[in-house]
Amino acid sequence: MLEVHVTITAVAVLAVILLLFLIGLLFYIYPSSNKETTVPGPAVSDIRDGNRSDIDRAGSLHQYLCNLHAEHGDLASFHFDKQLIISIADSKYFAPRSQVFQLPEFWEPMIGKESFVFSQGVDVFKRRDNIDFKVDKKVKEFYAKIFRLLAIELEEKWRKQPEDQHIPLTQHLKGLATKAVCQMMFGESFADDERVIKLYKAWDKVRTQVFCYFFAKWNQLNQNQMKRNKTYSAIKELRSLMEKAIEERWKKSKHLDGITLLDGLLASSNSSVSPLSSEQLLCDVITMFTIGVQVTNAVLCWSVYFIAAHDDVQTKLRNKLNEVESLDIMPQSLNEMKYMQSIIKESIRCSGVFSYSGRVEDIDITVGDHLVPKGTPIIEALMFPMQSDAFESPDMFNPKNFSDATKSVNPLTYIPFAFGGSRHKPQDSLVYLLVSITVASLFRTLRISLAGKEVDPQSANYESFVALPSTEEVWVTVGGKLDVETVGENN
């Protein structure tokens, strides 16, 4: 009887185990189960923080996504706190949703929750139309003169340096980029360097403190501690400066000519159809400034860096520039210079300046064979197709990727701007115009070389939503300075 009893007990235990296994399998297989997604991904490292600590150990979201897709494939999932996030590394799943870009939520204290990047539904497209700045011939010619003056100022500053003097590349280019963005945003009232510096310092103070809060939140730092570290007072100062700039532009432009980025927003705030509130206007201006400064600085730094690091590219570019008759290089001349455009595009591609974009779908969608519930944040890892085998030697800087007329580039493998109208024709953007004029001004008569070792783009600074060449300063030297007469003789 004992043997029979043991046998029956063993069978019963086995049956229970088998039943539990089948129930677990059903929950895994069917989307209607409690499992959030069938998209593969790692287990959460903490029940409250999700995979936050994994991202922290990786050093940046960019590097974490690289690790994530290397292990789990083109479609992968992870958790940020308790929020499920889907990441896509295959360009075939980008269209048509790449038209939507969202900054990570930790930017909200800085740019404001009423910013267009956090808008939802149909309002997304209405709000983004307000910032879709039309860059026509008139606008290009207007800003070309401003950019040329800024570039000449930097060129003369570098020309006066001894040949063995180490020049802080990112510091100087950040200054130029900030001056340019301020004038693009607010007009001639920000031609004053002191005012530009004051606004940038206020903005950078908030940016630094927001990042500190974001990482501190991982250790459960509460809102009271955020107040004590003066983040709120810094945000208040930034908002006050921005409000003053908006008011001045409005008073000076009774009849808005559309020449600044702010003009379109001011017109929208005064529209009888879906006007912007004062808070939406302010948040959008701070957002545009934040995006503008970081994007412009990143593209400018990488372009100058790569040219300085490659003597053959620099020599070929200088020869092309010497074919331009006028020293006051105008937009038409640069637009016709395909090699210049190839260099800028390759700089963006090779560096992974724009590592990822984001969106939140307001309906259930299917990605591949997987159902993604509405409200799920989706990351499009743009750097993967841009550094894929679709390009020759994808890990190396090679302008031929864009200058070779026999090659056609799939637009979904190269998305330089994941937001704004310039993503469609980036060569027509003011960012490209500024970079083209600055590069032309510097390299036409100056031979610029790196003063240290080359930067590995894979080890770039990804602390923000754009990449910079390094977390440390990049140093260059200026030698072999050429006079205009000498340049003409070399033609």
SULGIBEL-V774279 format. One record per backbone hydrogen bond with DSSP energy under -0.5 kcal/mol. NH is the residue of the N-H (numbers start at 1). CO is the residue of the C=O. Records with the same first field share a line. If there is no record, write none. Layout:
NH: CO / CO
This chain:
5: 1
6: 2
7: 3
8: 4
9: 5
10: 6
11: 7
12: 8
13: 9
14: 10
15: 11
16: 12
17: 13
18: 14
19: 15
20: 16
21: 17
22: 18
23: 19
24: 20
25: 21
26: 22
27: 23
28: 24
29: 25
30: 26
33: 30
35: 27
42: 77
45: 50
46: 50
50: 46
51: 79
52: 49
55: 51
56: 52
57: 53
58: 54
59: 55 / 56
64: 60
65: 61
66: 62
67: 63
68: 64
69: 65
70: 66
71: 67
72: 68
73: 69
76: 74 / 87
77: 40
78: 85
80: 83
81: 49 / 79
83: 80
85: 78
86: 377
87: 76
88: 379
89: 74
91: 89
93: 90
94: 91
95: 91
97: 94
98: 94
99: 96
100: 97
101: 99
102: 358
107: 104
108: 105
110: 107
111: 107
112: 108
115: 112
118: 115
119: 116
123: 120
124: 121
125: 122
126: 122
127: 123
128: 124
129: 125
130: 126 / 127
131: 127 / 128
132: 129
133: 131
135: 133
136: 134
140: 136
141: 137
142: 138
143: 139
144: 140
145: 141
146: 142
147: 143
148: 144
149: 145
150: 146
151: 147
152: 148
153: 149
154: 150
155: 151
156: 152
157: 153
158: 154
159: 155
160: 156
161: 158
165: 162
167: 165 / 476
169: 167 / 474
170: 474
172: 168
173: 169
174: 170
175: 171
176: 172
177: 173
178: 174
179: 175
180: 176
181: 177
182: 178
183: 179
184: 180
185: 181
186: 182
187: 183
189: 186
190: 187
191: 188
193: 191
196: 192
197: 193
198: 194
199: 195
200: 196
201: 197
202: 198
203: 199
204: 200
205: 201
206: 202
207: 203
208: 204
209: 205
210: 206
211: 207
212: 208
213: 209
214: 210
215: 211
216: 212
217: 213
218: 214 / 215
219: 216
220: 217
221: 216
226: 222
227: 223
228: 224
229: 225
230: 227
231: 226
234: 230
235: 231
236: 232
237: 233
238: 234
239: 235
240: 236
241: 237
242: 238
243: 239
244: 240
245: 241
246: 242
247: 243
248: 244
249: 245
250: 246
251: 247
252: 248
253: 249
256: 254
261: 184
262: 185
263: 260
264: 260
265: 261
266: 262
267: 263
268: 264
269: 265
270: 266
271: 268
274: 272
276: 268
281: 277
282: 278
283: 279
284: 280
285: 281
286: 282
287: 283
288: 284
289: 285
290: 286
291: 287
292: 288
293: 289
294: 290
295: 291
296: 292
297: 293
298: 294
299: 295
300: 296
301: 297
302: 298
303: 299
304: 300
305: 301
306: 302
307: 303
308: 304
309: 305
310: 306 / 307
311: 309
314: 310
315: 311
316: 312
317: 313
318: 314
319: 315
320: 316
321: 317
322: 318
323: 320
324: 321
325: 323
329: 327
334: 330
335: 331
336: 332
337: 334
338: 336
341: 337
342: 338
343: 339
344: 340
345: 341
346: 342
347: 343
348: 344
349: 345
350: 346
351: 347
352: 348
353: 348
355: 353
357: 380
359: 378
361: 376
365: 372
367: 370
368: 366
370: 367
372: 365
373: 371
375: 361
376: 373
377: 84 / 375
378: 359
379: 86
380: 357
381: 88 / 379
382: 380
383: 355
384: 381
385: 381
386: 382
387: 383 / 384
388: 385
391: 388
394: 391
396: 393
398: 396
401: 398
402: 399
403: 399
404: 400
405: 403
407: 404
410: 408
413: 410
414: 410
416: 414
423: 420
424: 421
425: 421
428: 425
429: 426
433: 429
434: 430
435: 431
436: 432
437: 433
438: 434
439: 435
440: 436
441: 437
442: 438
443: 439
444: 440
445: 441
446: 442
447: 479
448: 446
449: 477
450: 308
451: 475
452: 475
457: 455
459: 456
460: 457
461: 468
462: 460
464: 466
467: 353
468: 461
475: 473
476: 167
477: 449
479: 447 / 477
482: 445
487: 483
488: 484
489: 485
490: 486
491: 487 / 488
